[in-house]
Amino acid sequence: MADVSLMANEYRQAPQDIEAEKAVFGAIFFDVHSDTAMVTAEAILEPKDFYRTAHQEIFKAMQSLVAENRPIDVLTLQDKLNANQQLENVGGIAYLAELAESTASAANLKHYADIVHEKAVLRRLIETLTKNMSLAYDGAKDSTELLEEVSHEVDRLAENRGDDGLQRIQDVIDEFNDNLTAAVENKSDVVGLATGYPELDKLTHGFREDQMIVIGARPAVGKTAFVLNLAKNAAKSEKVPVVIFSLEMGAVDLVTRLVAAEGSIDSNHITTGQMQEEDWNSLTVALQSLSNMKIYMDDTPGIRMAQISAKLRQLEKDLLANMSEEERDDNPHPLGLVMIDYLGLIESGNTESRQQAVSEISRSIKKLAKELHTPIIALAQLSRGVEQRTDKRPVLSDLRESGSIEQDADIVAFLYRDDYYRNDGEEDGGGPAEPEQDSVPIDVILEKNRAGARGTATLMFNKPTFKFADRAPDYRANDAGMPPIPPANMNNSW
């Protein structure tokens, strides 16, 4: 039955509008300043958008005339097509005269061009789906790979629709004034999604919609714990939906860390079940608090960007369906924050090189952030090169596998803990290692910040509870230039 359906589709006429194609040419001929009309047409159309091959050749010839600063009329077009040996193929001088006699108005040129482009997009969509339908029948590729290819091809069609016109600066200024008014009324340095850490918010002014934020660190420094704290803070204080994609850690392990951080409970007590009396009270409060947050998790191993995109779009659709019409008007993009842990584990259909695959994934994350109008935080591993340097504070070149991550990201932040390296160095021959402290300072180094200043925010990281907090007011560096030492009562302040 399926084969019959496929055969029937082969006889259906491809989307086209020949009259609209003729009207485009008629409007160009009708305009006294045909080069002006061509500017309008070329902003929307390219030669392959025309269904008829003859029309493709005519449009190419018109483009050549404009490039040569020659007027477009029947005679100049005849000359150009003759030079290209295409005059007879397009129907000769008689067909050019027919097009020139069209009564199409130059004022309606954009409307005609939009129709032609729309039909062209539909044809390409049919071609894409038909090709992949054949591949699906062949079964040569697995469904996940095929779905990813279809998604990429459809995304490219959407990107190349050409329906986003140039904006007048006055329109952009109006939007600028709206944003400025909102910022003035806000009475705060934070204009985006607050991180929950004032020292960090002073640098970022909060995470904003459309942003791609990359957070990098060496293994075991605390990057997963950090972004879980960010996610929890956003869901709790900002009351926005937060999505966590964890490719490395299971959902239950994530919840363990969230419970430990929210309740300030030693995670070892939770893992071993050796709970203290005060732990049980904290656990009850933490679980109730987390249950009221809009946090969604996905721990699918080896997930692909196409799957991440599809799940986020579906969640956005579900959230909108549960909102009132007034709420949808006020907030058409309800997702508050997305976290991906981590970028290097996302699967890709690009088999040419891992660097190209990561570049493709990075671009997809940035495009998705713009599409969903939500900040997306992607974690990244750093190369081992940082271990070989005397100064082990990370820099942009330490990002593993792809320079495009640095280019695509709006914010690139690195986590650095001095104790992570100091104890290792002392154990290797520099003397006895210092006693390991529960609470240690950790630097959040903003090496790239498109919407703000570069700089460093120093937080406190309580390792047993996986909790991040601001520094205490009396936290100071000592006179010897050594890393700051937390006050004696710091461990009791969590």
C-alpha positions in Angstrom: 0.0 0.0 0.0 2.9 2.3 0.9 4.5 1.8 -2.5 1.2 2.8 -4.3 1.1 5.9 -2.2 4.7 6.8 -3.2 3.9 6.2 -6.9 0.8 8.4 -6.6 2.9 11.2 -5.2 5.3 11.1 -8.2 2.4 12.3 -10.4 1.4 15.2 -8.2 2.5 18.6 -9.6 5.3 20.3 -7.7 4.4 23.6 -5.9 4.7 26.4 -8.4 3.2 29.7 -9.5 4.2 30.5 -13.0 2.1 33.7 -13.1 3.8 35.0 -10.0 7.2 34.3 -11.7 6.1 36.2 -14.8 4.8 39.0 -12.5 8.2 39.4 -10.9 9.8 40.0 -14.3 7.0 42.3 -15.4 7.4 44.4 -12.2 11.2 44.7 -12.9 10.6 45.8 -16.5 7.8 48.2 -15.4 10.1 50.0 -12.9 11.8 52.9 -14.5 14.8 52.3 -12.2 15.0 48.5 -12.7 18.1 48.2 -10.6 16.0 49.4 -7.6 13.5 46.7 -8.3 16.3 44.1 -8.6 17.4 45.1 -5.1 14.0 44.1 -3.8 13.9 40.9 -5.8 17.4 39.8 -4.9 16.7 40.3 -1.2 14.1 37.5 -1.5 15.0 35.4 -4.5 17.8 33.6 -6.1 17.8 32.0 -9.6 17.0 28.4 -8.4 13.8 29.7 -6.7 12.1 29.9 -10.1 10.4 26.8 -11.2 10.9 27.2 -14.9 14.5 26.8 -16.1 13.9 29.6 -18.6 13.0 31.9 -15.8 16.1 30.9 -13.9 18.3 31.9 -16.9 16.4 35.2 -17.3 17.0 36.2 -13.7 20.7 35.3 -13.9 21.0 37.5 -16.9 19.2 40.4 -15.1 21.7 40.0 -12.2 24.6 40.2 -14.6 23.2 43.4 -16.1 22.9 45.0 -12.7 26.5 43.9 -11.9 27.6 45.6 -15.1 25.7 48.8 -14.3 23.5 48.3 -17.4 19.8 49.0 -17.5 17.4 46.1 -17.7 15.1 46.2 -20.8 14.2 43.8 -23.6 17.2 44.8 -25.8 19.9 44.6 -23.1 18.4 41.4 -21.8 18.4 39.9 -25.3 22.0 40.9 -25.7 23.0 39.3 -22.4 21.1 36.1 -23.1 22.7 35.9 -26.5 26.1 36.2 -25.0 25.2 33.4 -22.6 23.9 31.3 -25.5 20.5 31.1 -23.7 18.2 33.3 -25.8 16.6 30.5 -27.7 16.3 28.3 -24.7 14.2 30.9 -22.8 11.8 31.4 -25.7 13.5 34.1 -27.8 12.8 37.8 -28.1 9.1 37.1 -28.3 8.9 35.7 -24.8 11.0 38.6 -23.4 8.6 41.0 -25.1 5.6 39.1 -23.5 7.2 39.4 -20.0 7.9 43.1 -20.6 4.2 43.8 -21.6 3.0 42.4 -18.3 0.8 44.8 -16.3 2.4 43.7 -13.0 3.0 46.7 -10.7 6.5 47.4 -9.3 4.7 48.3 -6.0 3.6 44.6 -5.7 7.0 43.2 -6.5 7.7 42.0 -2.9 4.4 40.2 -2.8 5.1 38.4 -6.1 8.6 37.5 -5.0 7.3 36.1 -1.7 5.0 33.8 -3.5 7.8 32.5 -5.8 10.1 31.9 -2.8 7.4 30.2 -0.8 6.7 27.7 -3.6 10.5 27.1 -3.9 10.8 26.3 -0.2 7.9 23.8 -0.5 9.6 22.1 -3.4 12.9 21.8 -1.5 11.0 20.5 1.5 9.3 17.8 -0.6 12.7 16.9 -2.2 14.3 16.6 1.3 11.5 14.5 2.7 11.3 12.3 -0.4 15.0 11.6 -0.4 14.9 10.7 3.3 11.8 8.6 2.8 13.7 6.5 0.3 16.6 6.1 2.8 14.1 5.1 5.5 12.7 2.4 3.2 16.3 1.2 2.4 17.1 0.9 6.0 20.8 1.6 5.3 20.9 4.2 8.1 19.6 3.8 11.7 16.6 5.9 12.6 18.5 8.2 15.0 21.1 9.2 12.4 18.4 9.6 9.8 16.2 11.8 12.0 19.2 14.0 12.8 19.9 14.5 9.1 16.3 15.3 8.4 16.3 17.8 11.3 19.5 19.5 10.0 18.2 19.8 6.5 14.8 21.2 7.6 16.6 23.6 9.9 18.7 24.8 6.9 15.5 25.4 4.9 14.1 27.4 7.7 17.3 29.5 8.1 17.3 30.3 4.3 13.6 31.4 4.1 14.8 35.0 3.6 11.7 36.5 5.1 13.5 38.6 7.7 13.8 42.0 6.1 16.2 44.8 7.0 15.1 46.8 10.1 15.0 50.5 10.1 17.1 52.0 12.8 14.1 53.9 14.2 12.4 50.5 14.8 15.4 49.2 16.6 15.7 52.4 18.6 12.1 51.9 19.8 13.0 48.5 21.0 16.2 49.9 22.6 14.1 52.5 24.5 11.7 49.9 25.7 14.6 47.9 27.1 16.1 51.0 28.7 12.8 51.9 30.3 12.5 48.4 31.7 16.1 48.6 33.0 15.5 51.9 34.7 12.3 50.7 36.4 14.1 47.5 37.4 16.2 49.4 40.0 18.7 46.6 39.9 22.0 45.7 38.1 20.4 42.4 37.0 18.5 42.7 33.8 18.4 39.0 33.0 18.1 35.8 35.0 19.8 36.2 38.3 22.4 33.6 39.1 21.8 33.9 42.9 25.4 35.2 43.4 25.6 39.0 43.5 29.3 39.2 42.8 28.8 37.1 39.6 25.6 39.1 38.7 27.6 42.3 38.8 29.7 41.0 35.9 27.0 39.3 33.9 24.0 41.4 34.8 22.2 38.1 34.8 21.9 35.5 32.1 19.8 36.8 29.2 17.6 35.1 26.6 19.4 34.0 23.4 22.7 33.6 25.3 25.0 30.6 25.0 27.0 30.3 28.2 30.0 28.0 28.3 31.4 27.0 31.7 34.7 25.1 31.6 36.9 23.4 34.2 39.1 20.4 34.7 37.4 17.2 36.0 36.4 17.2 39.7 36.8 21.0 40.1 33.0 21.4 40.7 31.4 22.5 37.4 28.4 20.2 37.6 27.8 21.2 41.2 28.0 24.9 40.1 25.5 24.7 37.3 23.1 22.6 39.5 23.3 25.5 42.0 22.6 27.9 39.2 19.6 25.8 38.0 18.2 25.5 41.5 18.6 29.2 42.2 16.8 30.1 38.9 13.9 27.6 39.6 13.6 28.7 43.2 14.0 32.5 43.1 13.0 33.3 39.6 10.3 30.6 39.5 11.0 29.7 35.9 11.1 26.3 34.2 14.7 24.9 34.1 15.8 21.9 32.0 18.9 19.8 32.8 20.4 17.4 30.2 22.9 15.2 31.9 24.9 13.0 29.6 27.4 12.0 32.3 25.4 11.6 35.5 22.1 9.9 36.2 19.0 11.8 37.3 19.0 10.2 40.8 22.6 11.3 41.3 21.7 14.9 40.2 18.8 14.9 42.7 21.2 13.7 45.4 23.4 16.8 44.8 20.4 19.1 44.6 19.0 17.8 47.9 22.4 18.1 49.5 22.9 21.7 48.3 19.3 22.8 49.1 19.3 21.2 52.6 23.0 21.8 53.4 23.4 18.1 54.1 26.6 16.2 53.8 26.1 14.1 50.6 28.1 11.2 52.1 25.4 10.9 54.8 22.8 10.6 52.0 24.8 8.1 50.0 25.6 5.9 52.9 22.3 6.3 54.7 24.2 7.4 57.9 21.9 10.3 58.4 22.1 12.4 61.6 19.0 13.7 63.4 19.4 17.2 62.0 19.9 15.7 58.5 16.3 14.3 58.5 14.8 17.6 59.3 16.8 19.3 56.6 16.0 16.6 54.1 12.2 17.1 54.6 12.5 20.8 54.0 14.8 20.3 51.0 12.6 17.7 49.3 9.5 19.9 49.8 11.3 22.9 48.4 12.6 21.0 45.3 9.2 19.4 44.7 7.8 22.9 44.2 10.4 23.9 41.6 9.9 23.5 37.8 13.0 21.4 37.1 13.0 18.9 34.3 15.7 16.3 33.8 16.9 14.1 31.0 19.8 11.7 31.5 19.8 10.0 28.1 23.4 8.9 27.3 24.8 9.8 23.9 21.9 12.2 23.2 22.1 14.2 19.9 21.3 17.8 19.3 18.3 17.0 17.2 16.8 15.1 20.2 17.6 17.9 22.6 16.0 20.4 20.3 12.9 18.3 19.8 12.5 17.7 23.6 12.8 21.4 24.3 10.4 22.4 21.6 7.9 19.9 22.9 8.3 21.1 26.5 7.8 24.7 25.4 4.6 23.7 23.6 3.3 21.8 26.7 4.1 24.7 28.9 2.3 27.2 26.6 -0.7 24.8 26.5 -1.1 25.1 30.3 -0.9 28.9 30.3 -3.8 31.3 29.9 -4.0 33.4 26.8 -2.8 36.5 28.8 0.1 34.6 30.2 1.1 33.4 26.7 1.0 36.9 25.4 3.2 38.1 28.2 5.6 35.2 27.9 5.5 33.4 24.6 8.8 31.6 25.4 8.4 30.2 28.9 11.6 28.2 29.2 13.8 30.0 31.8 17.1 28.1 31.6 18.6 25.1 29.9 21.7 23.3 31.1 23.7 20.7 29.1 26.3 18.6 31.0 28.4 18.3 29.0 29.0 19.5 25.4 31.7 17.0 24.6 29.4 14.0 25.2 26.7 15.1 22.7 26.7 12.6 19.7 27.0 13.9 16.2 26.4 12.5 12.8 29.5 14.3 11.5 32.1 11.6 11.2 34.8 13.8 9.4 36.5 14.9 12.6 35.6 15.5 16.3 36.6 19.1 15.9 34.1 19.7 13.1 31.4 17.7 15.1 31.9 19.9 18.1 31.8 23.0 16.0 28.5 21.9 14.5 27.1 21.1 18.0 28.2 24.5 19.3 26.5 26.4 16.5 23.3 24.3 17.0 23.3 25.3 20.7 23.6 29.0 19.9 20.8 28.8 17.3 18.6 26.9 19.7 19.1 29.6 22.4 18.0 32.2 19.9 15.0 30.1 18.7 13.8 29.4 22.2 14.8 32.9 23.6 16.3 31.3 26.6 19.9 31.1 28.0 21.6 27.8 27.5 24.5 26.8 29.7 26.8 24.2 28.2 29.6 22.6 30.2 33.0 21.9 28.6 36.1 20.0 29.6 39.5 21.7 29.4 42.5 20.3 27.7 45.3 18.7 29.8 47.6 21.5 28.6 46.6 23.6 31.6 48.3 21.0 33.9 51.6 21.6 32.3 51.7 25.4 33.0 53.1 27.1 36.1 50.0 29.3 36.1 47.1 26.9 36.0 44.3 29.4 35.7 42.4 28.5 32.6 42.4 30.6 29.4 40.3 30.5 26.3 42.8 28.4 24.4 42.3 25.6 27.0 38.8 24.8 25.6 39.0 21.3 24.2 38.4 20.3 20.6 37.1 23.4 19.0 37.7 27.1 18.7 34.2 27.6 17.5 32.9 27.2 21.1 34.7 30.4 22.0 33.3 32.1 18.9 29.7 31.0 19.4 29.4 31.6 23.1 28.2 34.9 24.6 29.9 34.1 27.9 32.8 31.8 28.6 33.6 31.2 32.2 36.1 29.0 33.9 36.2 27.6 37.4 39.5 27.6 39.2 40.3 26.3 42.7 43.7 26.9 44.1 43.5 24.0 46.5 42.8 21.6 43.6 46.5 22.1 42.5 48.1 23.3 45.7 47.7 20.0 47.6 48.8 18.0 44.6 52.0 20.0 44.3 52.9 19.7 48.0 52.4 16.0 48.0 54.8 15.7 45.1 57.7 17.0 47.1 56.8 20.5 48.4 56.1 19.4 51.9 53.1 17.8 53.6 49.7 18.5 52.1 47.4 20.9 53.9 44.4 19.4 55.7 41.6 19.3 53.2 39.0 21.9 54.1 35.3 21.4 53.5 34.7 25.0 52.3 37.1 26.4 49.8 37.2 29.5 47.6 36.5 29.0 43.9 37.0 31.6 41.2 34.5 32.0 38.4 36.7 33.6 35.7 34.8 35.4 32.9 37.2 35.3 30.0 34.6 36.3 27.5 31.5 38.4 28.2 29.8 40.0 25.2 27.3 42.0 27.3 29.5 43.0 30.2 33.0 43.1 31.6 35.5 40.4 32.0 36.5 39.7 35.5 36.5 37.2 38.4 33.8 36.5 41.0 35.0 34.4 43.9 32.5 32.2 45.7 32.7 29.6 48.4 32.3 25.9 47.6 31.3 23.5 50.3 32.4 20.2 48.9 30.4 17.8 51.2 27.1 19.5 50.4 28.0 20.6 46.8 26.7 24.0 47.8 28.0 27.3 46.4 27.6 30.6 48.4 28.8 34.1 48.4 31.9 34.9 50.5 31.5 36.0 54.0 32.0 39.8 54.5 35.2 39.3 56.5 36.7 37.0 53.9 40.1 38.5 53.1 43.5 37.6 51.5 46.4 37.4 53.9 49.4 39.8 53.7 51.7 37.2 52.2 49.8 37.1 48.9 48.7 33.6 49.5 45.2 32.5 48.5 42.5 33.8 50.9 41.7 31.5 53.9 38.1 31.2 55.0 37.2 32.2 58.6 37.3 29.4 61.2 33.5 29.3 61.4 32.9 29.2 57.6 32.0 25.5 57.7 29.2 26.2 60.1 27.7 28.9 58.0 26.1 26.6 55.4 
